[in-house]
Amino acid sequence: MAPTPTKHFPAESLEAQLYGMVEKYKEQIPRMNDRNRLGYNLYKFMTGEGDSPLVIVKNNKLVLKGITEEELAAKFEEDLKNIKSAEAKNGE
């Protein structure tokens, strides 16, 4: 059985930015399923429907290498600020 095709988002879309942001941490988050789930949950957060990055990281039972949940959540917070400021500039 063939795998389900992956939906690709436009490069500048919020979804693509968030999934790309999570992918930066593939050394610390070795499981692709964990990264995909994080991307989805961070998208929900950014659209006002989900939990904060710390809650997301703690609740997802991630396999992490060389980083704590708190450190990863702090990195996500910083990256999300950058995405928000870039979106604000593009929206002007």
C-alpha positions in Angstrom: 0.0 0.0 0.0 1.4 3.4 -1.0 1.9 6.0 1.7 -0.6 8.9 1.9 0.6 11.8 -0.1 1.9 14.8 1.8 0.2 18.1 1.4 2.7 20.9 0.7 1.9 24.4 1.8 3.1 27.5 -0.1 6.6 28.5 1.1 5.5 31.7 2.8 2.4 30.3 4.5 2.1 30.1 8.3 2.0 26.3 8.1 5.2 26.1 6.1 7.0 28.4 8.4 5.9 26.5 11.5 6.8 23.1 10.1 10.1 24.4 8.9 10.8 25.9 12.3 10.2 22.6 14.0 12.3 20.8 11.4 15.3 22.9 12.5 15.3 20.8 15.6 15.4 17.4 14.0 18.6 16.5 15.9 16.9 17.2 19.2 13.5 15.8 18.0 14.6 12.7 16.1 11.1 11.2 15.4 9.4 12.7 12.3 5.9 12.0 13.8 6.8 14.1 16.8 7.9 16.9 14.6 4.8 16.8 12.5 2.6 16.7 15.6 4.5 19.7 17.0 4.1 21.6 13.7 0.3 21.0 13.8 0.0 21.9 17.5 2.0 25.1 17.0 -0.2 26.1 14.1 -3.3 25.6 16.3 -1.6 27.8 18.9 -0.8 30.5 16.4 -4.3 30.6 15.1 -5.7 31.0 18.6 -7.0 27.4 19.1 -4.2 25.6 20.9 -2.0 25.6 24.0 1.2 27.4 24.6 4.5 25.9 23.4 5.5 24.7 26.9 2.2 22.9 27.3 2.4 21.5 23.8 6.0 20.1 24.4 5.1 18.7 27.8 1.8 17.0 26.7 3.2 15.4 23.5 5.4 12.9 25.2 8.3 13.6 22.8 11.5 11.7 22.4 14.1 14.4 22.9 17.9 14.3 22.6 20.2 16.7 24.3 17.6 19.3 25.2 15.0 19.6 28.0 11.3 20.2 27.4 11.7 23.7 28.9 14.7 24.6 26.7 12.8 23.4 23.6 9.7 25.4 24.5 11.8 28.5 25.1 13.4 28.1 21.6 9.9 27.7 20.1 8.7 30.9 21.9 11.6 32.8 20.5 11.1 31.4 17.0 7.4 32.2 17.2 8.1 35.8 18.1 10.2 36.1 14.9 7.4 34.6 12.8 4.9 37.0 14.3 7.1 40.0 13.7 7.7 39.0 10.1 4.0 38.5 9.6 3.3 41.9 11.1 5.8 43.5 8.7 4.3 41.7 5.7 0.8 42.8 6.8 1.7 46.5 6.8 
